[in-house]
Amino acid sequence: MFDRKNKEEENLVSILENSKEIEENLMRTYLITAERIHNNNELKERLENFAQGNAKRTKQLIDELNDLKND
């Protein structure tokens, strides 16, 4: 039973870490793309907002990972 719980927690940590990496990559992509846009302020702003959303989700994932590691 203990091994199963450990394995489930390891899988959860792996999924959350992978999700965090995806969010960070998306955030970088949105910011880099926004920096390259000069003729469409509306699109630039939307991309920056997407990046902010990714930053918030990344922070939440980091918090969840820290909680799991501290339990």
mmCIF file of the N, C-alpha and C atoms, coordinates in Angstrom:
data_MODEL
# 
_entry.id   MODEL 
# 
loop_
_atom_site.group_PDB 
_atom_site.id 
_atom_site.type_symbol 
_atom_site.label_atom_id 
_atom_site.label_alt_id 
_atom_site.label_comp_id 
_atom_site.label_asym_id 
_atom_site.label_entity_id 
_atom_site.label_seq_id 
_atom_site.pdbx_PDB_ins_code 
_atom_site.Cartn_x 
_atom_site.Cartn_y 
_atom_site.Cartn_z 
_atom_site.occupancy 
_atom_site.B_iso_or_equiv 
_atom_site.pdbx_formal_charge 
_atom_site.auth_seq_id 
_atom_site.auth_comp_id 
_atom_site.auth_asym_id 
_atom_site.auth_atom_id 
_atom_site.pdbx_PDB_model_num 
ATOM 1   N N  . MET A 1 1  ? 0.832  -1.191 0.000   1.00 0.00 ? 1  MET A N  1 
ATOM 2   C CA . MET A 1 1  ? 0.000  0.000  0.000   1.00 0.00 ? 1  MET A CA 1 
ATOM 3   C C  . MET A 1 1  ? 0.875  1.253  0.000   1.00 0.00 ? 1  MET A C  1 
ATOM 4   N N  . PHE A 1 2  ? 1.933  1.261  0.827   1.00 0.00 ? 2  PHE A N  1 
ATOM 5   C CA . PHE A 1 2  ? 2.828  2.418  0.918   1.00 0.00 ? 2  PHE A CA 1 
ATOM 6   C C  . PHE A 1 2  ? 3.534  2.671  -0.406  1.00 0.00 ? 2  PHE A C  1 
ATOM 7   N N  . ASP A 1 3  ? 3.984  1.584  -1.053  1.00 0.00 ? 3  ASP A N  1 
ATOM 8   C CA . ASP A 1 3  ? 4.660  1.719  -2.355  1.00 0.00 ? 3  ASP A CA 1 
ATOM 9   C C  . ASP A 1 3  ? 3.733  2.302  -3.403  1.00 0.00 ? 3  ASP A C  1 
ATOM 10  N N  . ARG A 1 4  ? 2.474  1.893  -3.375  1.00 0.00 ? 4  ARG A N  1 
ATOM 11  C CA . ARG A 1 4  ? 1.497  2.402  -4.344  1.00 0.00 ? 4  ARG A CA 1 
ATOM 12  C C  . ARG A 1 4  ? 1.282  3.901  -4.142  1.00 0.00 ? 4  ARG A C  1 
ATOM 13  N N  . LYS A 1 5  ? 1.165  4.316  -2.899  1.00 0.00 ? 5  LYS A N  1 
ATOM 14  C CA . LYS A 1 5  ? 0.969  5.740  -2.606  1.00 0.00 ? 5  LYS A CA 1 
ATOM 15  C C  . LYS A 1 5  ? 2.189  6.546  -3.053  1.00 0.00 ? 5  LYS A C  1 
ATOM 16  N N  . ASN A 1 6  ? 3.391  6.027  -2.800  1.00 0.00 ? 6  ASN A N  1 
ATOM 17  C CA . ASN A 1 6  ? 4.619  6.691  -3.241  1.00 0.00 ? 6  ASN A CA 1 
ATOM 18  C C  . ASN A 1 6  ? 4.666  6.814  -4.761  1.00 0.00 ? 6  ASN A C  1 
ATOM 19  N N  . LYS A 1 7  ? 4.290  5.738  -5.457  1.00 0.00 ? 7  LYS A N  1 
ATOM 20  C CA . LYS A 1 7  ? 4.307  5.723  -6.915  1.00 0.00 ? 7  LYS A CA 1 
ATOM 21  C C  . LYS A 1 7  ? 3.310  6.742  -7.467  1.00 0.00 ? 7  LYS A C  1 
ATOM 22  N N  . GLU A 1 8  ? 2.119  6.799  -6.869  1.00 0.00 ? 8  GLU A N  1 
ATOM 23  C CA . GLU A 1 8  ? 1.106  7.760  -7.302  1.00 0.00 ? 8  GLU A CA 1 
ATOM 24  C C  . GLU A 1 8  ? 1.595  9.191  -7.098  1.00 0.00 ? 8  GLU A C  1 
ATOM 25  N N  . GLU A 1 9  ? 2.242  9.433  -5.968  1.00 0.00 ? 9  GLU A N  1 
ATOM 26  C CA . GLU A 1 9  ? 2.765  10.773 -5.691  1.00 0.00 ? 9  GLU A CA 1 
ATOM 27  C C  . GLU A 1 9  ? 3.890  11.128 -6.656  1.00 0.00 ? 9  GLU A C  1 
ATOM 28  N N  . GLU A 1 10 ? 4.754  10.161 -6.956  1.00 0.00 ? 10 GLU A N  1 
ATOM 29  C CA . GLU A 1 10 ? 5.827  10.394 -7.933  1.00 0.00 ? 10 GLU A CA 1 
ATOM 30  C C  . GLU A 1 10 ? 5.248  10.722 -9.302  1.00 0.00 ? 10 GLU A C  1 
ATOM 31  N N  . ASN A 1 11 ? 4.206  9.998  -9.697  1.00 0.00 ? 11 ASN A N  1 
ATOM 32  C CA . ASN A 1 11 ? 3.554  10.269 -10.977 1.00 0.00 ? 11 ASN A CA 1 
ATOM 33  C C  . ASN A 1 11 ? 2.937  11.662 -10.990 1.00 0.00 ? 11 ASN A C  1 
ATOM 34  N N  . LEU A 1 12 ? 2.298  12.029 -9.905  1.00 0.00 ? 12 LEU A N  1 
ATOM 35  C CA . LEU A 1 12 ? 1.684  13.349 -9.799  1.00 0.00 ? 12 LEU A CA 1 
ATOM 36  C C  . LEU A 1 12 ? 2.738  14.443 -9.892  1.00 0.00 ? 12 LEU A C  1 
ATOM 37  N N  . VAL A 1 13 ? 3.839  14.272 -9.190  1.00 0.00 ? 13 VAL A N  1 
ATOM 38  C CA . VAL A 1 13 ? 4.934  15.248 -9.239  1.00 0.00 ? 13 VAL A CA 1 
ATOM 39  C C  . VAL A 1 13 ? 5.465  15.364 -10.659 1.00 0.00 ? 13 VAL A C  1 
ATOM 40  N N  . SER A 1 14 ? 5.621  14.246 -11.325 1.00 0.00 ? 14 SER A N  1 
ATOM 41  C CA . SER A 1 14 ? 6.111  14.251 -12.702 1.00 0.00 ? 14 SER A CA 1 
ATOM 42  C C  . SER A 1 14 ? 5.152  15.000 -13.627 1.00 0.00 ? 14 SER A C  1 
ATOM 43  N N  . ILE A 1 15 ? 3.873  14.749 -13.489 1.00 0.00 ? 15 ILE A N  1 
ATOM 44  C CA . ILE A 1 15 ? 2.871  15.434 -14.312 1.00 0.00 ? 15 ILE A CA 1 
ATOM 45  C C  . ILE A 1 15 ? 2.895  16.936 -14.052 1.00 0.00 ? 15 ILE A C  1 
ATOM 46  N N  . LEU A 1 16 ? 2.956  17.321 -12.793 1.00 0.00 ? 16 LEU A N  1 
ATOM 47  C CA . LEU A 1 16 ? 2.968  18.751 -12.460 1.00 0.00 ? 16 LEU A CA 1 
ATOM 48  C C  . LEU A 1 16 ? 4.236  19.438 -12.952 1.00 0.00 ? 16 LEU A C  1 
ATOM 49  N N  . GLU A 1 17 ? 5.370  18.767 -12.834 1.00 0.00 ? 17 GLU A N  1 
ATOM 50  C CA . GLU A 1 17 ? 6.621  19.345 -13.338 1.00 0.00 ? 17 GLU A CA 1 
ATOM 51  C C  . GLU A 1 17 ? 6.580  19.509 -14.856 1.00 0.00 ? 17 GLU A C  1 
ATOM 52  N N  . ASN A 1 18 ? 6.034  18.522 -15.540 1.00 0.00 ? 18 ASN A N  1 
ATOM 53  C CA . ASN A 1 18 ? 5.890  18.603 -16.990 1.00 0.00 ? 18 ASN A CA 1 
ATOM 54  C C  . ASN A 1 18 ? 4.947  19.751 -17.372 1.00 0.00 ? 18 ASN A C  1 
ATOM 55  N N  . SER A 1 19 ? 3.859  19.875 -16.662 1.00 0.00 ? 19 SER A N  1 
ATOM 56  C CA . SER A 1 19 ? 2.908  20.959 -16.921 1.00 0.00 ? 19 SER A CA 1 
ATOM 57  C C  . SER A 1 19 ? 3.546  22.321 -16.689 1.00 0.00 ? 19 SER A C  1 
ATOM 58  N N  . LYS A 1 20 ? 4.363  22.419 -15.659 1.00 0.00 ? 20 LYS A N  1 
ATOM 59  C CA . LYS A 1 20 ? 5.061  23.679 -15.363 1.00 0.00 ? 20 LYS A CA 1 
ATOM 60  C C  . LYS A 1 20 ? 5.997  24.046 -16.509 1.00 0.00 ? 20 LYS A C  1 
ATOM 61  N N  . GLU A 1 21 ? 6.715  23.070 -17.024 1.00 0.00 ? 21 GLU A N  1 
ATOM 62  C CA . GLU A 1 21 ? 7.623  23.328 -18.157 1.00 0.00 ? 21 GLU A CA 1 
ATOM 63  C C  . GLU A 1 21 ? 6.853  23.790 -19.387 1.00 0.00 ? 21 GLU A C  1 
ATOM 64  N N  . ILE A 1 22 ? 5.711  23.172 -19.642 1.00 0.00 ? 22 ILE A N  1 
ATOM 65  C CA . ILE A 1 22 ? 4.883  23.569 -20.777 1.00 0.00 ? 22 ILE A CA 1 
ATOM 66  C C  . ILE A 1 22 ? 4.411  25.008 -20.611 1.00 0.00 ? 22 ILE A C  1 
ATOM 67  N N  . GLU A 1 23 ? 3.930  25.346 -19.430 1.00 0.00 ? 23 GLU A N  1 
ATOM 68  C CA . GLU A 1 23 ? 3.465  26.712 -19.165 1.00 0.00 ? 23 GLU A CA 1 
ATOM 69  C C  . GLU A 1 23 ? 4.601  27.725 -19.337 1.00 0.00 ? 23 GLU A C  1 
ATOM 70  N N  . GLU A 1 24 ? 5.780  27.383 -18.839 1.00 0.00 ? 24 GLU A N  1 
ATOM 71  C CA . GLU A 1 24 ? 6.923  28.289 -18.978 1.00 0.00 ? 24 GLU A CA 1 
ATOM 72  C C  . GLU A 1 24 ? 7.301  28.482 -20.447 1.00 0.00 ? 24 GLU A C  1 
ATOM 73  N N  . ASN A 1 25 ? 7.279  27.404 -21.214 1.00 0.00 ? 25 ASN A N  1 
ATOM 74  C CA . ASN A 1 25 ? 7.605  27.512 -22.638 1.00 0.00 ? 25 ASN A CA 1 
ATOM 75  C C  . ASN A 1 25 ? 6.577  28.353 -23.384 1.00 0.00 ? 25 ASN A C  1 
ATOM 76  N N  . LEU A 1 26 ? 5.303  28.143 -23.079 1.00 0.00 ? 26 LEU A N  1 
ATOM 77  C CA . LEU A 1 26 ? 4.261  28.954 -23.706 1.00 0.00 ? 26 LEU A CA 1 
ATOM 78  C C  . LEU A 1 26 ? 4.419  30.424 -23.344 1.00 0.00 ? 26 LEU A C  1 
ATOM 79  N N  . MET A 1 27 ? 4.709  30.686 -22.075 1.00 0.00 ? 27 MET A N  1 
ATOM 80  C CA . MET A 1 27 ? 4.888  32.062 -21.625 1.00 0.00 ? 27 MET A CA 1 
ATOM 81  C C  . MET A 1 27 ? 6.020  32.735 -22.398 1.00 0.00 ? 27 MET A C  1 
ATOM 82  N N  . ARG A 1 28 ? 7.137  32.053 -22.517 1.00 0.00 ? 28 ARG A N  1 
ATOM 83  C CA . ARG A 1 28 ? 8.274  32.604 -23.271 1.00 0.00 ? 28 ARG A CA 1 
ATOM 84  C C  . ARG A 1 28 ? 7.899  32.852 -24.730 1.00 0.00 ? 28 ARG A C  1 
ATOM 85  N N  . THR A 1 29 ? 7.216  31.888 -25.326 1.00 0.00 ? 29 THR A N  1 
ATOM 86  C CA . THR A 1 29 ? 6.818  32.026 -26.729 1.00 0.00 ? 29 THR A CA 1 
ATOM 87  C C  . THR A 1 29 ? 5.909  33.230 -26.925 1.00 0.00 ? 29 THR A C  1 
ATOM 88  N N  . TYR A 1 30 ? 4.927  33.386 -26.042 1.00 0.00 ? 30 TYR A N  1 
ATOM 89  C CA . TYR A 1 30 ? 4.014  34.526 -26.151 1.00 0.00 ? 30 TYR A CA 1 
ATOM 90  C C  . TYR A 1 30 ? 4.756  35.849 -25.992 1.00 0.00 ? 30 TYR A C  1 
ATOM 91  N N  . LEU A 1 31 ? 5.673  35.909 -25.035 1.00 0.00 ? 31 LEU A N  1 
ATOM 92  C CA . LEU A 1 31 ? 6.401  37.157 -24.805 1.00 0.00 ? 31 LEU A CA 1 
ATOM 93  C C  . LEU A 1 31 ? 7.335  37.492 -25.969 1.00 0.00 ? 31 LEU A C  1 
ATOM 94  N N  . ILE A 1 32 ? 8.028  36.504 -26.462 1.00 0.00 ? 32 ILE A N  1 
ATOM 95  C CA . ILE A 1 32 ? 8.934  36.729 -27.599 1.00 0.00 ? 32 ILE A CA 1 
ATOM 96  C C  . ILE A 1 32 ? 8.128  37.184 -28.817 1.00 0.00 ? 32 ILE A C  1 
ATOM 97  N N  . THR A 1 33 ? 7.007  36.527 -29.046 1.00 0.00 ? 33 THR A N  1 
ATOM 98  C CA . THR A 1 33 ? 6.170  36.909 -30.189 1.00 0.00 ? 33 THR A CA 1 
ATOM 99  C C  . THR A 1 33 ? 5.631  38.318 -30.012 1.00 0.00 ? 33 THR A C  1 
ATOM 100 N N  . ALA A 1 34 ? 5.184  38.646 -28.804 1.00 0.00 ? 34 ALA A N  1 
ATOM 101 C CA . ALA A 1 34 ? 4.656  39.992 -28.536 1.00 0.00 ? 34 ALA A CA 1 
ATOM 102 C C  . ALA A 1 34 ? 5.724  41.054 -28.780 1.00 0.00 ? 34 ALA A C  1 
ATOM 103 N N  . GLU A 1 35 ? 6.957  40.761 -28.409 1.00 0.00 ? 35 GLU A N  1 
ATOM 104 C CA . GLU A 1 35 ? 8.045  41.721 -28.614 1.00 0.00 ? 35 GLU A CA 1 
ATOM 105 C C  . GLU A 1 35 ? 8.312  41.976 -30.095 1.00 0.00 ? 35 GLU A C  1 
ATOM 106 N N  . ARG A 1 36 ? 8.002  41.007 -30.934 1.00 0.00 ? 36 ARG A N  1 
ATOM 107 C CA . ARG A 1 36 ? 8.277  41.128 -32.362 1.00 0.00 ? 36 ARG A CA 1 
ATOM 108 C C  . ARG A 1 36 ? 7.138  41.819 -33.130 1.00 0.00 ? 36 ARG A C  1 
ATOM 109 N N  . ILE A 1 37 ? 6.024  42.020 -32.460 1.00 0.00 ? 37 ILE A N  1 
ATOM 110 C CA . ILE A 1 37 ? 4.877  42.641 -33.128 1.00 0.00 ? 37 ILE A CA 1 
ATOM 111 C C  . ILE A 1 37 ? 4.955  44.153 -32.950 1.00 0.00 ? 37 ILE A C  1 
ATOM 112 N N  . HIS A 1 38 ? 4.912  44.863 -34.055 1.00 0.00 ? 38 HIS A N  1 
ATOM 113 C CA . HIS A 1 38 ? 5.017  46.326 -33.997 1.00 0.00 ? 38 HIS A CA 1 
ATOM 114 C C  . HIS A 1 38 ? 3.820  47.026 -34.629 1.00 0.00 ? 38 HIS A C  1 
ATOM 115 N N  . ASN A 1 39 ? 3.021  46.312 -35.394 1.00 0.00 ? 39 ASN A N  1 
ATOM 116 C CA . ASN A 1 39 ? 1.943  46.970 -36.115 1.00 0.00 ? 39 ASN A CA 1 
ATOM 117 C C  . ASN A 1 39 ? 0.549  46.535 -35.678 1.00 0.00 ? 39 ASN A C  1 
ATOM 118 N N  . ASN A 1 40 ? 0.440  45.787 -34.588 1.00 0.00 ? 40 ASN A N  1 
ATOM 119 C CA . ASN A 1 40 ? -0.858 45.316 -34.123 1.00 0.00 ? 40 ASN A CA 1 
ATOM 120 C C  . ASN A 1 40 ? -0.862 45.306 -32.600 1.00 0.00 ? 40 ASN A C  1 
ATOM 121 N N  . ASN A 1 41 ? -1.170 46.460 -32.019 1.00 0.00 ? 41 ASN A N  1 
ATOM 122 C CA . ASN A 1 41 ? -1.124 46.604 -30.563 1.00 0.00 ? 41 ASN A CA 1 
ATOM 123 C C  . ASN A 1 41 ? -2.127 45.704 -29.853 1.00 0.00 ? 41 ASN A C  1 
ATOM 124 N N  . GLU A 1 42 ? -3.267 45.459 -30.483 1.00 0.00 ? 42 GLU A N  1 
ATOM 125 C CA . GLU A 1 42 ? -4.276 44.597 -29.870 1.00 0.00 ? 42 GLU A CA 1 
ATOM 126 C C  . GLU A 1 42 ? -3.762 43.168 -29.721 1.00 0.00 ? 42 GLU A C  1 
ATOM 127 N N  . LEU A 1 43 ? -3.170 42.624 -30.766 1.00 0.00 ? 43 LEU A N  1 
ATOM 128 C CA . LEU A 1 43 ? -2.603 41.279 -30.706 1.00 0.00 ? 43 LEU A CA 1 
ATOM 129 C C  . LEU A 1 43 ? -1.448 41.232 -29.712 1.00 0.00 ? 43 LEU A C  1 
ATOM 130 N N  . LYS A 1 44 ? -0.612 42.245 -29.736 1.00 0.00 ? 44 LYS A N  1 
ATOM 131 C CA . LYS A 1 44 ? 0.514  42.309 -28.808 1.00 0.00 ? 44 LYS A CA 1 
ATOM 132 C C  . LYS A 1 44 ? 0.020  42.255 -27.359 1.00 0.00 ? 44 LYS A C  1 
ATOM 133 N N  . GLU A 1 45 ? -1.023 43.006 -27.068 1.00 0.00 ? 45 GLU A N  1 
ATOM 134 C CA . GLU A 1 45 ? -1.574 43.036 -25.708 1.00 0.00 ? 45 GLU A CA 1 
ATOM 135 C C  . GLU A 1 45 ? -2.189 41.686 -25.333 1.00 0.00 ? 45 GLU A C  1 
ATOM 136 N N  . ARG A 1 46 ? -2.895 41.064 -26.267 1.00 0.00 ? 46 ARG A N  1 
ATOM 137 C CA . ARG A 1 46 ? -3.480 39.742 -25.985 1.00 0.00 ? 46 ARG A CA 1 
ATOM 138 C C  . ARG A 1 46 ? -2.393 38.712 -25.691 1.00 0.00 ? 46 ARG A C  1 
ATOM 139 N N  . LEU A 1 47 ? -1.320 38.733 -26.464 1.00 0.00 ? 47 LEU A N  1 
ATOM 140 C CA . LEU A 1 47 ? -0.218 37.797 -26.219 1.00 0.00 ? 47 LEU A CA 1 
ATOM 141 C C  . LEU A 1 47 ? 0.423  38.041 -24.855 1.00 0.00 ? 47 LEU A C  1 
ATOM 142 N N  . GLU A 1 48 ? 0.572  39.294 -24.486 1.00 0.00 ? 48 GLU A N  1 
ATOM 143 C CA . GLU A 1 48 ? 1.120  39.618 -23.164 1.00 0.00 ? 48 GLU A CA 1 
ATOM 144 C C  . GLU A 1 48 ? 0.180  39.125 -22.061 1.00 0.00 ? 48 GLU A C  1 
ATOM 145 N N  . ASN A 1 49 ? -1.132 39.236 -22.298 1.00 0.00 ? 49 ASN A N  1 
ATOM 146 C CA . ASN A 1 49 ? -2.100 38.727 -21.324 1.00 0.00 ? 49 ASN A CA 1 
ATOM 147 C C  . ASN A 1 49 ? -2.032 37.211 -21.223 1.00 0.00 ? 49 ASN A C  1 
ATOM 148 N N  . PHE A 1 50 ? -1.855 36.540 -22.370 1.00 0.00 ? 50 PHE A N  1 
ATOM 149 C CA . PHE A 1 50 ? -1.678 35.089 -22.343 1.00 0.00 ? 50 PHE A CA 1 
ATOM 150 C C  . PHE A 1 50 ? -0.465 34.725 -21.493 1.00 0.00 ? 50 PHE A C  1 
ATOM 151 N N  . ALA A 1 51 ? 0.621  35.448 -21.682 1.00 0.00 ? 51 ALA A N  1 
ATOM 152 C CA . ALA A 1 51 ? 1.852  35.184 -20.932 1.00 0.00 ? 51 ALA A CA 1 
ATOM 153 C C  . ALA A 1 51 ? 1.634  35.383 -19.433 1.00 0.00 ? 51 ALA A C  1 
ATOM 154 N N  . GLN A 1 52 ? 0.861  36.410 -19.079 1.00 0.00 ? 52 GLN A N  1 
ATOM 155 C CA . GLN A 1 52 ? 0.560  36.634 -17.659 1.00 0.00 ? 52 GLN A CA 1 
ATOM 156 C C  . GLN A 1 52 ? -0.236 35.468 -17.081 1.00 0.00 ? 52 GLN A C  1 
ATOM 157 N N  . GLY A 1 53 ? -1.175 34.959 -17.875 1.00 0.00 ? 53 GLY A N  1 
ATOM 158 C CA . GLY A 1 53 ? -1.941 33.791 -17.427 1.00 0.00 ? 53 GLY A CA 1 
ATOM 159 C C  . GLY A 1 53 ? -1.042 32.585 -17.223 1.00 0.00 ? 53 GLY A C  1 
ATOM 160 N N  . ASN A 1 54 ? -0.100 32.395 -18.141 1.00 0.00 ? 54 ASN A N  1 
ATOM 161 C CA . ASN A 1 54 ? 0.862  31.298 -17.994 1.00 0.00 ? 54 ASN A CA 1 
ATOM 162 C C  . ASN A 1 54 ? 1.714  31.481 -16.752 1.00 0.00 ? 54 ASN A C  1 
ATOM 163 N N  . ALA A 1 55 ? 2.110  32.712 -16.467 1.00 0.00 ? 55 ALA A N  1 
ATOM 164 C CA . ALA A 1 55 ? 2.925  32.990 -15.281 1.00 0.00 ? 55 ALA A CA 1 
ATOM 165 C C  . ALA A 1 55 ? 2.148  32.638 -14.011 1.00 0.00 ? 55 ALA A C  1 
ATOM 166 N N  . LYS A 1 56 ? 0.866  32.971 -13.987 1.00 0.00 ? 56 LYS A N  1 
ATOM 167 C CA . LYS A 1 56 ? 0.042  32.652 -12.812 1.00 0.00 ? 56 LYS A CA 1 
ATOM 168 C C  . LYS A 1 56 ? -0.106 31.146 -12.646 1.00 0.00 ? 56 LYS A C  1 
ATOM 169 N N  . ARG A 1 57 ? -0.350 30.437 -13.752 1.00 0.00 ? 57 ARG A N  1 
ATOM 170 C CA . ARG A 1 57 ? -0.467 28.980 -13.666 1.00 0.00 ? 57 ARG A CA 1 
ATOM 171 C C  . ARG A 1 57 ? 0.854  28.340 -13.263 1.00 0.00 ? 57 ARG A C  1 
ATOM 172 N N  . THR A 1 58 ? 1.957  28.889 -13.761 1.00 0.00 ? 58 THR A N  1 
ATOM 173 C CA . THR A 1 58 ? 3.273  28.377 -13.385 1.00 0.00 ? 58 THR A CA 1 
ATOM 174 C C  . THR A 1 58 ? 3.479  28.522 -11.886 1.00 0.00 ? 58 THR A C  1 
ATOM 175 N N  . LYS A 1 59 ? 3.123  29.674 -11.344 1.00 0.00 ? 59 LYS A N  1 
ATOM 176 C CA . LYS A 1 59 ? 3.261  29.914 -9.901  1.00 0.00 ? 59 LYS A CA 1 
ATOM 177 C C  . LYS A 1 59 ? 2.400  28.934 -9.111  1.00 0.00 ? 59 LYS A C  1 
ATOM 178 N N  . GLN A 1 60 ? 1.184  28.694 -9.576  1.00 0.00 ? 60 GLN A N  1 
ATOM 179 C CA . GLN A 1 60 ? 0.303  27.748 -8.894  1.00 0.00 ? 60 GLN A CA 1 
ATOM 180 C C  . GLN A 1 60 ? 0.883  26.333 -8.931  1.00 0.00 ? 60 GLN A C  1 
ATOM 181 N N  . LEU A 1 61 ? 1.441  25.955 -10.059 1.00 0.00 ? 61 LEU A N  1 
ATOM 182 C CA . LEU A 1 61 ? 2.052  24.630 -10.163 1.00 0.00 ? 61 LEU A CA 1 
ATOM 183 C C  . LEU A 1 61 ? 3.260  24.507 -9.241  1.00 0.00 ? 61 LEU A C  1 
ATOM 184 N N  . ILE A 1 62 ? 4.058  25.551 -9.166  1.00 0.00 ? 62 ILE A N  1 
ATOM 185 C CA . ILE A 1 62 ? 5.216  25.548 -8.258  1.00 0.00 ? 62 ILE A CA 1 
ATOM 186 C C  . ILE A 1 62 ? 4.749  25.399 -6.815  1.00 0.00 ? 62 ILE A C  1 
ATOM 187 N N  . ASP A 1 63 ? 3.699  26.120 -6.447  1.00 0.00 ? 63 ASP A N  1 
ATOM 188 C CA . ASP A 1 63 ? 3.153  26.006 -5.090  1.00 0.00 ? 63 ASP A CA 1 
ATOM 189 C C  . ASP A 1 63 ? 2.672  24.589 -4.798  1.00 0.00 ? 63 ASP A C  1 
ATOM 190 N N  . GLU A 1 64 ? 1.974  23.984 -5.762  1.00 0.00 ? 64 GLU A N  1 
ATOM 191 C CA . GLU A 1 64 ? 1.496  22.606 -5.576  1.00 0.00 ? 64 GLU A CA 1 
ATOM 192 C C  . GLU A 1 64 ? 2.664  21.637 -5.433  1.00 0.00 ? 64 GLU A C  1 
ATOM 193 N N  . LEU A 1 65 ? 3.684  21.811 -6.252  1.00 0.00 ? 65 LEU A N  1 
ATOM 194 C CA . LEU A 1 65 ? 4.862  20.949 -6.160  1.00 0.00 ? 65 LEU A CA 1 
ATOM 195 C C  . LEU A 1 65 ? 5.544  21.096 -4.806  1.00 0.00 ? 65 LEU A C  1 
ATOM 196 N N  . ASN A 1 66 ? 5.666  22.326 -4.341  1.00 0.00 ? 66 ASN A N  1 
ATOM 197 C CA . ASN A 1 66 ? 6.273  22.562 -3.028  1.00 0.00 ? 66 ASN A CA 1 
ATOM 198 C C  . ASN A 1 66 ? 5.454  21.907 -1.918  1.00 0.00 ? 66 ASN A C  1 
ATOM 199 N N  . ASP A 1 67 ? 4.122  21.995 -2.016  1.00 0.00 ? 67 ASP A N  1 
ATOM 200 C CA . ASP A 1 67 ? 3.259  21.353 -1.019  1.00 0.00 ? 67 ASP A CA 1 
ATOM 201 C C  . ASP A 1 67 ? 3.450  19.846 -1.020  1.00 0.00 ? 67 ASP A C  1 
ATOM 202 N N  . LEU A 1 68 ? 3.519  19.258 -2.205  1.00 0.00 ? 68 LEU A N  1 
ATOM 203 C CA . LEU A 1 68 ? 3.708  17.813 -2.294  1.00 0.00 ? 68 LEU A CA 1 
ATOM 204 C C  . LEU A 1 68 ? 5.066  17.381 -1.727  1.00 0.00 ? 68 LEU A C  1 
ATOM 205 N N  . LYS A 1 69 ? 6.070  18.165 -1.995  1.00 0.00 ? 69 LYS A N  1 
ATOM 206 C CA . LYS A 1 69 ? 7.417  17.807 -1.545  1.00 0.00 ? 69 LYS A CA 1 
ATOM 207 C C  . LYS A 1 69 ? 7.586  18.012 -0.035  1.00 0.00 ? 69 LYS A C  1 
ATOM 208 N N  . ASN A 1 70 ? 6.763  18.900 0.540   1.00 0.00 ? 70 ASN A N  1 
ATOM 209 C CA . ASN A 1 70 ? 6.862  19.168 1.980   1.00 0.00 ? 70 ASN A CA 1 
ATOM 210 C C  . ASN A 1 70 ? 6.001  18.241 2.813   1.00 0.00 ? 70 ASN A C  1 
ATOM 211 N N  . ASP A 1 71 ? 5.130  17.471 2.158   1.00 0.00 ? 71 ASP A N  1 
ATOM 212 C CA . ASP A 1 71 ? 4.258  16.533 2.909   1.00 0.00 ? 71 ASP A CA 1 
ATOM 213 C C  . ASP A 1 71 ? 4.983  15.290 3.296   1.00 0.00 ? 71 ASP A C  1 
# 
